[in-house]
Amino acid sequence: MAIISDFQDEEAPRRRQQPLVPAADGDEEALASVLERKGGAIPFLHAAIEVVRRRSDLFRDPSAVSRVTAMASAARAQVEAEERMARETKRKAEEADRKAAEEERKAKAPAEDKPESSVVTEELDSSAGKNNMEVEKEEGNVRKPNAGNGLDLENYSWTQQLPEVNVTVPVPQGTKSRFVICDIKKDHLKVGLKGQPPIIDGELYKPVKVDDCFWSIGICYKLFDLCQLIA
């Protein structure tokens, strides 16, 4: 008896792993007839479950409910996949019809409209060129931002991102940190070297979180001051 039990236990997972297969044509016709006679899917399923309960030992298995639920979930997933495919097919067909209609409209456009369109385009291009020249003249004295969305000034440069600003101040080679003056306050920044006029000494555009600010001297002997803006 122990050998039979072990064999049955090994075979049970294999049965559960078998994929669902469609009903044969004859079975499907018979089931469809019962479905119609029962007047709907739910009454049909209820009757089928009652037959299985009375004529088999399926529901004596604790995993029976999960197995039936898995089959229902697989059927639902297949329906959703078919609906998605139908929507995608419809979308592609509508897109193809739209492109075909657009091409047909362009082909039927009067040939005499093309020169007029060309003249209008030339006028617009000429006007745009004049406007660009005027803008360039007006912005001739405006500084262009650097690669870090900041500015390169005479004595220092700065870059910025959404949450922070990075200020770079060149200092003489060999400068030690003890010679540096870096005073960061909530709304004021002062940077320089001891015994010399400050390189930066002014109010900040927006307040910063002082505890999140720091400075250091890099290997290129540049003073880095990082200030995080308050959101």
MODELLER restraints for C-alpha pairs under 7 A, 6 or more apart:
rsr = mdl.restraints
at = mdl.atoms
rsr.add(forms.Gaussian(group=physical.xy_distance, feature=features.Distance(at['CA:35:A'], at['CA:41:A']), mean=6.46, stdev=0.5))
rsr.add(forms.Gaussian(group=physical.xy_distance, feature=features.Distance(at['CA:35:A'], at['CA:44:A']), mean=5.47, stdev=0.5))
rsr.add(forms.Gaussian(group=physical.xy_distance, feature=features.Distance(at['CA:38:A'], at['CA:44:A']), mean=5.63, stdev=0.5))
rsr.add(forms.Gaussian(group=physical.xy_distance, feature=features.Distance(at['CA:53:A'], at['CA:59:A']), mean=6.43, stdev=0.5))
rsr.add(forms.Gaussian(group=physical.xy_distance, feature=features.Distance(at['CA:58:A'], at['CA:64:A']), mean=6.27, stdev=0.5))
rsr.add(forms.Gaussian(group=physical.xy_distance, feature=features.Distance(at['CA:145:A'], at['CA:151:A']), mean=5.04, stdev=0.5))
rsr.add(forms.Gaussian(group=physical.xy_distance, feature=features.Distance(at['CA:146:A'], at['CA:152:A']), mean=6.49, stdev=0.5))
rsr.add(forms.Gaussian(group=physical.xy_distance, feature=features.Distance(at['CA:148:A'], at['CA:159:A']), mean=4.65, stdev=0.5))
rsr.add(forms.Gaussian(group=physical.xy_distance, feature=features.Distance(at['CA:148:A'], at['CA:160:A']), mean=6.16, stdev=0.5))
rsr.add(forms.Gaussian(group=physical.xy_distance, feature=features.Distance(at['CA:149:A'], at['CA:159:A']), mean=5.69, stdev=0.5))
rsr.add(forms.Gaussian(group=physical.xy_distance, feature=features.Distance(at['CA:149:A'], at['CA:160:A']), mean=5.95, stdev=0.5))
rsr.add(forms.Gaussian(group=physical.xy_distance, feature=features.Distance(at['CA:150:A'], at['CA:158:A']), mean=5.39, stdev=0.5))
rsr.add(forms.Gaussian(group=physical.xy_distance, feature=features.Distance(at['CA:150:A'], at['CA:159:A']), mean=4.29, stdev=0.5))
rsr.add(forms.Gaussian(group=physical.xy_distance, feature=features.Distance(at['CA:150:A'], at['CA:160:A']), mean=6.00, stdev=0.5))
rsr.add(forms.Gaussian(group=physical.xy_distance, feature=features.Distance(at['CA:151:A'], at['CA:157:A']), mean=5.72, stdev=0.5))
rsr.add(forms.Gaussian(group=physical.xy_distance, feature=features.Distance(at['CA:151:A'], at['CA:158:A']), mean=5.73, stdev=0.5))
rsr.add(forms.Gaussian(group=physical.xy_distance, feature=features.Distance(at['CA:151:A'], at['CA:159:A']), mean=6.85, stdev=0.5))
rsr.add(forms.Gaussian(group=physical.xy_distance, feature=features.Distance(at['CA:152:A'], at['CA:158:A']), mean=6.66, stdev=0.5))
rsr.add(forms.Gaussian(group=physical.xy_distance, feature=features.Distance(at['CA:155:A'], at['CA:169:A']), mean=6.73, stdev=0.5))
rsr.add(forms.Gaussian(group=physical.xy_distance, feature=features.Distance(at['CA:155:A'], at['CA:199:A']), mean=6.91, stdev=0.5))
rsr.add(forms.Gaussian(group=physical.xy_distance, feature=features.Distance(at['CA:156:A'], at['CA:168:A']), mean=5.73, stdev=0.5))
rsr.add(forms.Gaussian(group=physical.xy_distance, feature=features.Distance(at['CA:156:A'], at['CA:169:A']), mean=4.46, stdev=0.5))
rsr.add(forms.Gaussian(group=physical.xy_distance, feature=features.Distance(at['CA:156:A'], at['CA:170:A']), mean=6.38, stdev=0.5))
rsr.add(forms.Gaussian(group=physical.xy_distance, feature=features.Distance(at['CA:157:A'], at['CA:167:A']), mean=5.92, stdev=0.5))
rsr.add(forms.Gaussian(group=physical.xy_distance, feature=features.Distance(at['CA:157:A'], at['CA:168:A']), mean=5.18, stdev=0.5))
rsr.add(forms.Gaussian(group=physical.xy_distance, feature=features.Distance(at['CA:157:A'], at['CA:169:A']), mean=6.50, stdev=0.5))
rsr.add(forms.Gaussian(group=physical.xy_distance, feature=features.Distance(at['CA:158:A'], at['CA:166:A']), mean=5.51, stdev=0.5))
rsr.add(forms.Gaussian(group=physical.xy_distance, feature=features.Distance(at['CA:158:A'], at['CA:167:A']), mean=4.14, stdev=0.5))
rsr.add(forms.Gaussian(group=physical.xy_distance, feature=features.Distance(at['CA:158:A'], at['CA:168:A']), mean=5.73, stdev=0.5))
rsr.add(forms.Gaussian(group=physical.xy_distance, feature=features.Distance(at['CA:159:A'], at['CA:165:A']), mean=5.83, stdev=0.5))
rsr.add(forms.Gaussian(group=physical.xy_distance, feature=features.Distance(at['CA:159:A'], at['CA:166:A']), mean=5.12, stdev=0.5))
rsr.add(forms.Gaussian(group=physical.xy_distance, feature=features.Distance(at['CA:159:A'], at['CA:167:A']), mean=6.41, stdev=0.5))
rsr.add(forms.Gaussian(group=physical.xy_distance, feature=features.Distance(at['CA:160:A'], at['CA:166:A']), mean=5.96, stdev=0.5))
rsr.add(forms.Gaussian(group=physical.xy_distance, feature=features.Distance(at['CA:163:A'], at['CA:228:A']), mean=6.02, stdev=0.5))
rsr.add(forms.Gaussian(group=physical.xy_distance, feature=features.Distance(at['CA:163:A'], at['CA:229:A']), mean=6.09, stdev=0.5))
rsr.add(forms.Gaussian(group=physical.xy_distance, feature=features.Distance(at['CA:164:A'], at['CA:227:A']), mean=5.86, stdev=0.5))
rsr.add(forms.Gaussian(group=physical.xy_distance, feature=features.Distance(at['CA:164:A'], at['CA:228:A']), mean=4.31, stdev=0.5))
rsr.add(forms.Gaussian(group=physical.xy_distance, feature=features.Distance(at['CA:164:A'], at['CA:229:A']), mean=5.75, stdev=0.5))
rsr.add(forms.Gaussian(group=physical.xy_distance, feature=features.Distance(at['CA:165:A'], at['CA:226:A']), mean=5.85, stdev=0.5))
rsr.add(forms.Gaussian(group=physical.xy_distance, feature=features.Distance(at['CA:165:A'], at['CA:227:A']), mean=5.44, stdev=0.5))
rsr.add(forms.Gaussian(group=physical.xy_distance, feature=features.Distance(at['CA:165:A'], at['CA:228:A']), mean=6.33, stdev=0.5))
rsr.add(forms.Gaussian(group=physical.xy_distance, feature=features.Distance(at['CA:166:A'], at['CA:224:A']), mean=6.95, stdev=0.5))
rsr.add(forms.Gaussian(group=physical.xy_distance, feature=features.Distance(at['CA:166:A'], at['CA:225:A']), mean=5.94, stdev=0.5))
rsr.add(forms.Gaussian(group=physical.xy_distance, feature=features.Distance(at['CA:166:A'], at['CA:226:A']), mean=4.66, stdev=0.5))
rsr.add(forms.Gaussian(group=physical.xy_distance, feature=features.Distance(at['CA:166:A'], at['CA:227:A']), mean=6.67, stdev=0.5))
rsr.add(forms.Gaussian(group=physical.xy_distance, feature=features.Distance(at['CA:167:A'], at['CA:224:A']), mean=5.77, stdev=0.5))
rsr.add(forms.Gaussian(group=physical.xy_distance, feature=features.Distance(at['CA:167:A'], at['CA:225:A']), mean=5.08, stdev=0.5))
rsr.add(forms.Gaussian(group=physical.xy_distance, feature=features.Distance(at['CA:167:A'], at['CA:226:A']), mean=6.31, stdev=0.5))
rsr.add(forms.Gaussian(group=physical.xy_distance, feature=features.Distance(at['CA:168:A'], at['CA:222:A']), mean=6.34, stdev=0.5))
rsr.add(forms.Gaussian(group=physical.xy_distance, feature=features.Distance(at['CA:168:A'], at['CA:223:A']), mean=5.67, stdev=0.5))
rsr.add(forms.Gaussian(group=physical.xy_distance, feature=features.Distance(at['CA:168:A'], at['CA:224:A']), mean=4.88, stdev=0.5))
rsr.add(forms.Gaussian(group=physical.xy_distance, feature=features.Distance(at['CA:168:A'], at['CA:225:A']), mean=6.59, stdev=0.5))
rsr.add(forms.Gaussian(group=physical.xy_distance, feature=features.Distance(at['CA:169:A'], at['CA:222:A']), mean=5.48, stdev=0.5))
rsr.add(forms.Gaussian(group=physical.xy_distance, feature=features.Distance(at['CA:169:A'], at['CA:223:A']), mean=4.86, stdev=0.5))
rsr.add(forms.Gaussian(group=physical.xy_distance, feature=features.Distance(at['CA:169:A'], at['CA:224:A']), mean=6.53, stdev=0.5))
rsr.add(forms.Gaussian(group=physical.xy_distance, feature=features.Distance(at['CA:170:A'], at['CA:221:A']), mean=6.59, stdev=0.5))
rsr.add(forms.Gaussian(group=physical.xy_distance, feature=features.Distance(at['CA:170:A'], at['CA:222:A']), mean=4.38, stdev=0.5))
rsr.add(forms.Gaussian(group=physical.xy_distance, feature=features.Distance(at['CA:170:A'], at['CA:223:A']), mean=6.15, stdev=0.5))
rsr.add(forms.Gaussian(group=physical.xy_distance, feature=features.Distance(at['CA:171:A'], at['CA:221:A']), mean=5.89, stdev=0.5))
rsr.add(forms.Gaussian(group=physical.xy_distance, feature=features.Distance(at['CA:171:A'], at['CA:222:A']), mean=5.56, stdev=0.5))
rsr.add(forms.Gaussian(group=physical.xy_distance, feature=features.Distance(at['CA:171:A'], at['CA:223:A']), mean=6.79, stdev=0.5))
rsr.add(forms.Gaussian(group=physical.xy_distance, feature=features.Distance(at['CA:172:A'], at['CA:221:A']), mean=6.78, stdev=0.5))
rsr.add(forms.Gaussian(group=physical.xy_distance, feature=features.Distance(at['CA:173:A'], at['CA:221:A']), mean=5.68, stdev=0.5))
rsr.add(forms.Gaussian(group=physical.xy_distance, feature=features.Distance(at['CA:175:A'], at['CA:221:A']), mean=6.95, stdev=0.5))
rsr.add(forms.Gaussian(group=physical.xy_distance, feature=features.Distance(at['CA:177:A'], at['CA:217:A']), mean=6.97, stdev=0.5))
rsr.add(forms.Gaussian(group=physical.xy_distance, feature=features.Distance(at['CA:179:A'], at['CA:193:A']), mean=5.73, stdev=0.5))
rsr.add(forms.Gaussian(group=physical.xy_distance, feature=features.Distance(at['CA:179:A'], at['CA:194:A']), mean=5.49, stdev=0.5))
rsr.add(forms.Gaussian(group=physical.xy_distance, feature=features.Distance(at['CA:180:A'], at['CA:192:A']), mean=6.09, stdev=0.5))
rsr.add(forms.Gaussian(group=physical.xy_distance, feature=features.Distance(at['CA:180:A'], at['CA:193:A']), mean=4.71, stdev=0.5))
rsr.add(forms.Gaussian(group=physical.xy_distance, feature=features.Distance(at['CA:180:A'], at['CA:194:A']), mean=6.17, stdev=0.5))
rsr.add(forms.Gaussian(group=physical.xy_distance, feature=features.Distance(at['CA:181:A'], at['CA:191:A']), mean=5.56, stdev=0.5))
rsr.add(forms.Gaussian(group=physical.xy_distance, feature=features.Distance(at['CA:181:A'], at['CA:192:A']), mean=5.17, stdev=0.5))
rsr.add(forms.Gaussian(group=physical.xy_distance, feature=features.Distance(at['CA:181:A'], at['CA:193:A']), mean=5.54, stdev=0.5))
rsr.add(forms.Gaussian(group=physical.xy_distance, feature=features.Distance(at['CA:181:A'], at['CA:194:A']), mean=6.33, stdev=0.5))
rsr.add(forms.Gaussian(group=physical.xy_distance, feature=features.Distance(at['CA:182:A'], at['CA:190:A']), mean=5.75, stdev=0.5))
rsr.add(forms.Gaussian(group=physical.xy_distance, feature=features.Distance(at['CA:182:A'], at['CA:191:A']), mean=4.57, stdev=0.5))
rsr.add(forms.Gaussian(group=physical.xy_distance, feature=features.Distance(at['CA:182:A'], at['CA:192:A']), mean=6.65, stdev=0.5))
rsr.add(forms.Gaussian(group=physical.xy_distance, feature=features.Distance(at['CA:183:A'], at['CA:189:A']), mean=5.97, stdev=0.5))
rsr.add(forms.Gaussian(group=physical.xy_distance, feature=features.Distance(at['CA:183:A'], at['CA:190:A']), mean=5.04, stdev=0.5))
rsr.add(forms.Gaussian(group=physical.xy_distance, feature=features.Distance(at['CA:183:A'], at['CA:191:A']), mean=6.48, stdev=0.5))
rsr.add(forms.Gaussian(group=physical.xy_distance, feature=features.Distance(at['CA:184:A'], at['CA:190:A']), mean=6.54, stdev=0.5))
rsr.add(forms.Gaussian(group=physical.xy_distance, feature=features.Distance(at['CA:184:A'], at['CA:210:A']), mean=6.65, stdev=0.5))
rsr.add(forms.Gaussian(group=physical.xy_distance, feature=features.Distance(at['CA:185:A'], at['CA:210:A']), mean=6.15, stdev=0.5))
rsr.add(forms.Gaussian(group=physical.xy_distance, feature=features.Distance(at['CA:186:A'], at['CA:207:A']), mean=5.18, stdev=0.5))
rsr.add(forms.Gaussian(group=physical.xy_distance, feature=features.Distance(at['CA:186:A'], at['CA:208:A']), mean=5.14, stdev=0.5))
rsr.add(forms.Gaussian(group=physical.xy_distance, feature=features.Distance(at['CA:186:A'], at['CA:209:A']), mean=6.43, stdev=0.5))
rsr.add(forms.Gaussian(group=physical.xy_distance, feature=features.Distance(at['CA:186:A'], at['CA:210:A']), mean=5.88, stdev=0.5))
rsr.add(forms.Gaussian(group=physical.xy_distance, feature=features.Distance(at['CA:187:A'], at['CA:203:A']), mean=5.73, stdev=0.5))
rsr.add(forms.Gaussian(group=physical.xy_distance, feature=features.Distance(at['CA:187:A'], at['CA:204:A']), mean=5.01, stdev=0.5))
rsr.add(forms.Gaussian(group=physical.xy_distance, feature=features.Distance(at['CA:187:A'], at['CA:206:A']), mean=6.58, stdev=0.5))
rsr.add(forms.Gaussian(group=physical.xy_distance, feature=features.Distance(at['CA:187:A'], at['CA:207:A']), mean=4.68, stdev=0.5))
rsr.add(forms.Gaussian(group=physical.xy_distance, feature=features.Distance(at['CA:187:A'], at['CA:208:A']), mean=6.54, stdev=0.5))
rsr.add(forms.Gaussian(group=physical.xy_distance, feature=features.Distance(at['CA:188:A'], at['CA:202:A']), mean=5.76, stdev=0.5))
rsr.add(forms.Gaussian(group=physical.xy_distance, feature=features.Distance(at['CA:188:A'], at['CA:203:A']), mean=4.34, stdev=0.5))
rsr.add(forms.Gaussian(group=physical.xy_distance, feature=features.Distance(at['CA:188:A'], at['CA:204:A']), mean=5.21, stdev=0.5))
rsr.add(forms.Gaussian(group=physical.xy_distance, feature=features.Distance(at['CA:189:A'], at['CA:200:A']), mean=6.89, stdev=0.5))
rsr.add(forms.Gaussian(group=physical.xy_distance, feature=features.Distance(at['CA:189:A'], at['CA:201:A']), mean=5.77, stdev=0.5))
rsr.add(forms.Gaussian(group=physical.xy_distance, feature=features.Distance(at['CA:189:A'], at['CA:202:A']), mean=5.78, stdev=0.5))
rsr.add(forms.Gaussian(group=physical.xy_distance, feature=features.Distance(at['CA:189:A'], at['CA:203:A']), mean=6.41, stdev=0.5))
rsr.add(forms.Gaussian(group=physical.xy_distance, feature=features.Distance(at['CA:189:A'], at['CA:204:A']), mean=6.66, stdev=0.5))
rsr.add(forms.Gaussian(group=physical.xy_distance, feature=features.Distance(at['CA:190:A'], at['CA:198:A']), mean=6.82, stdev=0.5))
rsr.add(forms.Gaussian(group=physical.xy_distance, feature=features.Distance(at['CA:190:A'], at['CA:200:A']), mean=5.23, stdev=0.5))
rsr.add(forms.Gaussian(group=physical.xy_distance, feature=features.Distance(at['CA:190:A'], at['CA:201:A']), mean=4.28, stdev=0.5))
rsr.add(forms.Gaussian(group=physical.xy_distance, feature=features.Distance(at['CA:190:A'], at['CA:202:A']), mean=6.65, stdev=0.5))
rsr.add(forms.Gaussian(group=physical.xy_distance, feature=features.Distance(at['CA:191:A'], at['CA:198:A']), mean=5.77, stdev=0.5))
rsr.add(forms.Gaussian(group=physical.xy_distance, feature=features.Distance(at['CA:191:A'], at['CA:199:A']), mean=5.70, stdev=0.5))
rsr.add(forms.Gaussian(group=physical.xy_distance, feature=features.Distance(at['CA:191:A'], at['CA:200:A']), mean=4.96, stdev=0.5))
rsr.add(forms.Gaussian(group=physical.xy_distance, feature=features.Distance(at['CA:191:A'], at['CA:201:A']), mean=6.50, stdev=0.5))
rsr.add(forms.Gaussian(group=physical.xy_distance, feature=features.Distance(at['CA:192:A'], at['CA:198:A']), mean=4.31, stdev=0.5))
rsr.add(forms.Gaussian(group=physical.xy_distance, feature=features.Distance(at['CA:192:A'], at['CA:199:A']), mean=4.94, stdev=0.5))
rsr.add(forms.Gaussian(group=physical.xy_distance, feature=features.Distance(at['CA:192:A'], at['CA:200:A']), mean=6.69, stdev=0.5))
rsr.add(forms.Gaussian(group=physical.xy_distance, feature=features.Distance(at['CA:206:A'], at['CA:229:A']), mean=6.81, stdev=0.5))
rsr.add(forms.Gaussian(group=physical.xy_distance, feature=features.Distance(at['CA:207:A'], at['CA:229:A']), mean=6.25, stdev=0.5))
rsr.add(forms.Gaussian(group=physical.xy_distance, feature=features.Distance(at['CA:207:A'], at['CA:230:A']), mean=6.18, stdev=0.5))
rsr.add(forms.Gaussian(group=physical.xy_distance, feature=features.Distance(at['CA:208:A'], at['CA:227:A']), mean=6.20, stdev=0.5))
rsr.add(forms.Gaussian(group=physical.xy_distance, feature=features.Distance(at['CA:208:A'], at['CA:228:A']), mean=5.55, stdev=0.5))
rsr.add(forms.Gaussian(group=physical.xy_distance, feature=features.Distance(at['CA:208:A'], at['CA:229:A']), mean=4.41, stdev=0.5))
rsr.add(forms.Gaussian(group=physical.xy_distance, feature=features.Distance(at['CA:208:A'], at['CA:230:A']), mean=5.29, stdev=0.5))
rsr.add(forms.Gaussian(group=physical.xy_distance, feature=features.Distance(at['CA:209:A'], at['CA:228:A']), mean=5.86, stdev=0.5))
rsr.add(forms.Gaussian(group=physical.xy_distance, feature=features.Distance(at['CA:209:A'], at['CA:229:A']), mean=6.30, stdev=0.5))
rsr.add(forms.Gaussian(group=physical.xy_distance, feature=features.Distance(at['CA:209:A'], at['CA:230:A']), mean=6.08, stdev=0.5))
rsr.add(forms.Gaussian(group=physical.xy_distance, feature=features.Distance(at['CA:212:A'], at['CA:227:A']), mean=6.85, stdev=0.5))
rsr.add(forms.Gaussian(group=physical.xy_distance, feature=features.Distance(at['CA:212:A'], at['CA:228:A']), mean=6.24, stdev=0.5))
rsr.add(forms.Gaussian(group=physical.xy_distance, feature=features.Distance(at['CA:213:A'], at['CA:226:A']), mean=5.39, stdev=0.5))
rsr.add(forms.Gaussian(group=physical.xy_distance, feature=features.Distance(at['CA:213:A'], at['CA:227:A']), mean=4.61, stdev=0.5))
rsr.add(forms.Gaussian(group=physical.xy_distance, feature=features.Distance(at['CA:213:A'], at['CA:228:A']), mean=6.29, stdev=0.5))
rsr.add(forms.Gaussian(group=physical.xy_distance, feature=features.Distance(at['CA:214:A'], at['CA:225:A']), mean=5.94, stdev=0.5))
rsr.add(forms.Gaussian(group=physical.xy_distance, feature=features.Distance(at['CA:214:A'], at['CA:226:A']), mean=5.58, stdev=0.5))
rsr.add(forms.Gaussian(group=physical.xy_distance, feature=features.Distance(at['CA:215:A'], at['CA:223:A']), mean=6.86, stdev=0.5))
rsr.add(forms.Gaussian(group=physical.xy_distance, feature=features.Distance(at['CA:215:A'], at['CA:224:A']), mean=5.14, stdev=0.5))
rsr.add(forms.Gaussian(group=physical.xy_distance, feature=features.Distance(at['CA:215:A'], at['CA:225:A']), mean=4.33, stdev=0.5))
rsr.add(forms.Gaussian(group=physical.xy_distance, feature=features.Distance(at['CA:215:A'], at['CA:226:A']), mean=6.26, stdev=0.5))
rsr.add(forms.Gaussian(group=physical.xy_distance, feature=features.Distance(at['CA:216:A'], at['CA:223:A']), mean=5.85, stdev=0.5))
rsr.add(forms.Gaussian(group=physical.xy_distance, feature=features.Distance(at['CA:216:A'], at['CA:224:A']), mean=5.37, stdev=0.5))
rsr.add(forms.Gaussian(group=physical.xy_distance, feature=features.Distance(at['CA:216:A'], at['CA:225:A']), mean=6.96, stdev=0.5))
rsr.add(forms.Gaussian(group=physical.xy_distance, feature=features.Distance(at['CA:217:A'], at['CA:223:A']), mean=4.75, stdev=0.5))
rsr.add(forms.Gaussian(group=physical.xy_distance, feature=features.Distance(at['CA:217:A'], at['CA:224:A']), mean=6.26, stdev=0.5))
